[in-house]
Amino acid sequence: MTTDMRHAVVDVLKDADAVAMKMAELLIETVRNKRDGKARIALSGGSTPKKLFSILARPEVAQQIDWSRVEIFYGDERHVPEGHEDSNHTSAKTLLLSKVAIPAAQIHPMPTKGTAQADAAQYQTVLEHAYGRKTLEAGHPLFDIVMLGLGTDGHTASLFPGEAVLQEKTAWVGVSAPKTAPHERLTLTYPAIASSKLVVFLVTGENKVPMLARLRQGDGSIPSGRIVSEGEILILADSAAAGEPS
Ligand SMILES: O=C1O[C@H](COP(=O)(O)O)[C@@H](O)[C@H](O)[C@H]1O
C-alpha cells in the first residue's frame, strides 16, 4: 500500500495547542505499541513543532513515554552550527531532549560541520546504521513516524520549490539552497520520507490556508503535495489553517 496526499486523513482541531496535544498522544501511542526495537521518529523543524516539544517535556507527559525505546532523527536541518538560533536540533534539544531521559546515543542530529554534501552523505550512513540495511525495502519502513510542516511556499522538510533534490530517487538525504529562505539545508528526500509507517503534517495558523488547501488536494506542483508514504498520511491542522471557524 502507498498513500499519497489525496488519500491523507485530515483532522481539523480547534487550535495549535490541540494539534500539539494530538501529536503528543500519537507519539505516546506509537512508542507504547512498538513491538520490535526502538521507535524511529523524524522530527520536523521550523516553528510549528515547538509547542509539541514543550508539551512532551512536561513531566506528566514525558513519563508516559519510555524514552529508552525512542530514536530521534530529523526531517531537515539548517546547515548552521549547533547553538545557532535557526538550528532545528538546538530547538528540539532546548525545549525537549535535554529535559527527558533519552540516551544521548539515540539522538541523531543532522551533522553541520562539513560541507552540506558531505554532511548529507554522513547522515545517510547514520540512517543506514539505524535501519540495518543500505537499501530501502518496502514492508520494512525506515521511520515509524515522519513529522512534517508546511511552508507558505509549499515546501516541506527542506524540499523547496525548484530544488534539484526534489528529483532525488536514490539517496535518503539531500541538500537544498532555497533562494527564499536563509541557509543551505539538509533534508530527507522523497524516498526516505516514503519509507515510513506514518507521516504526520502539523499545520497551524491562518497564513497556511492557501497551501493547506493545495496540500489536501494533492497538488503536485508544490513539493509537499508530492509526499507519499508506504504507510499512512495524517494532516493535523488547526481551524485557522483549515479556514474554518474554531
Ligand atoms: O516541514 C517543515 O516545514 C517547515 C515550515 O515550518 P514552519 O516554521 O512554518 O512551522 C520548515 O521550514 C521545516 O524546517 C520543516 O521541517
The ligand as an SDF file (V2000), in Angstrom:
LIG
                    3D

 16 16  0  0  0  0  0  0  0  0999 V2000
    8.4850   20.5050    7.3780 O   0  0  0  0  0  0  0  0  0  0  0  0
    8.9360   21.5700    7.6840 C   0  0  0  0  0  0  0  0  0  0  0  0
    8.1750   22.7110    7.4720 O   0  0  0  0  0  0  0  0  0  0  0  0
    8.6660   23.9280    7.8620 C   0  0  0  0  0  0  0  0  0  0  0  0
    7.7260   25.0660    7.7900 C   0  0  0  0  0  0  0  0  0  0  0  0
    7.8470   25.4680    9.0810 O   0  0  0  0  0  0  0  0  0  0  0  0
    7.0700   26.4220    9.9990 P   0  0  0  0  0  0  0  0  0  0  0  0
    8.1290   27.3100   10.5860 O   0  0  0  0  0  0  0  0  0  0  0  0
    6.0770   27.1590    9.1960 O   0  0  0  0  0  0  0  0  0  0  0  0
    6.4630   25.5410   11.0460 O   0  0  0  0  0  0  0  0  0  0  0  0
   10.1140   24.0120    7.6000 C   0  0  0  0  0  0  0  0  0  0  0  0
   10.7640   25.1510    7.3450 O   0  0  0  0  0  0  0  0  0  0  0  0
   10.7840   22.9980    8.4870 C   0  0  0  0  0  0  0  0  0  0  0  0
   12.1440   23.0670    8.6020 O   0  0  0  0  0  0  0  0  0  0  0  0
   10.3230   21.6800    8.1420 C   0  0  0  0  0  0  0  0  0  0  0  0
   10.8000   20.6280    8.9020 O   0  0  0  0  0  0  0  0  0  0  0  0
  1  2  2  0
  2  3  1  0
  2 15  1  0
  3  4  1  0
  4  5  1  0
  4 11  1  0
  5  6  1  0
  6  7  1  0
  7  8  2  0
  7  9  1  0
  7 10  1  0
 11 12  1  0
 11 13  1  0
 13 14  1  0
 13 15  1  0
 15 16  1  0
M  END
$$$$
